[in-house]
Amino acid sequence: MRELEERKLTQTGFCKRMKFVKSHFNDVLKGRKPMTLRLAVSLEFMCIGTAEFWMTLQMKEDIKKEKERLGF
């Protein structure tokens, strides 16, 4: 994630600071797991977008997947 690099943070460093499991964080970044409210707020705390931004992205992805599932 470019924003972490700009702050000279690694995924490991970010996860340790925010008390996240690195594999879960990586899965969210790769789209394998959904964004959580806790992660969105943590990203906002680290000045990496707003929680609303991250949750809106997740909502849009959820809507897209559900429409595909229903055949829309």
N, C-alpha and C positions, 0 to 999 in steps of 0.2 A: 504494500500500500504506500503510494507516494507520500501521503501526508505523514506517515510515520517516519519515512526516510528524511523528510524535510526537518523533522524535529530530532533527528539523530537517535531515533528509537527503533529497536528491532521488534518483531512480533513477540519474541520471548520477553523482552523488557516491558512492552506494553501489557502483556498478559500477566506478568508478575505484579506490576503496579496496580492493575485493575482486578487482580485475583480471578483471572479467567484461565480455563484450560486451553493451552495453545492449539491443540487439535480442533477444538470446537470453534475457536476464533477463525482458524484457517478454513474450516468447512463453511463458515458463514461467508467469508470472503470469496470462496469459490462457488457459492450458490448451492452447496449441498445441504445446508441447514438454514432455517429462517433467521432473520435478524430478530433479536429479542429486545424488549424494552430496556432491560438492564444494560445490554451492550450499546444500544443507541444513546442512552444517557451517559454512559462512560465515554463514548466517542465525543459527545458534546463537551463533557468535562475537560477532555484533552484538546478542545478547540478544533475538532475535526468534524465540522458540520453541526447541524442541530439534530436533536433527537427526533423532531418532527420530520426533518428531511429523510433520515434513515428509515423511520417507520412508514413514511409515505412510499418510499421505494419498495419496501416489503409488501405493503398493501397492494400496490400496483402489480407486483409479481404474483401475489396470491390470487388476485382477480384474473389475471391472464391465465394462470394454470387451471383455475376452476372453469373458465370459459372453454379452454381446450378440453378439459375432462368431460364437459357437458356437450361438446361438439358444436359450439358456437363458432 
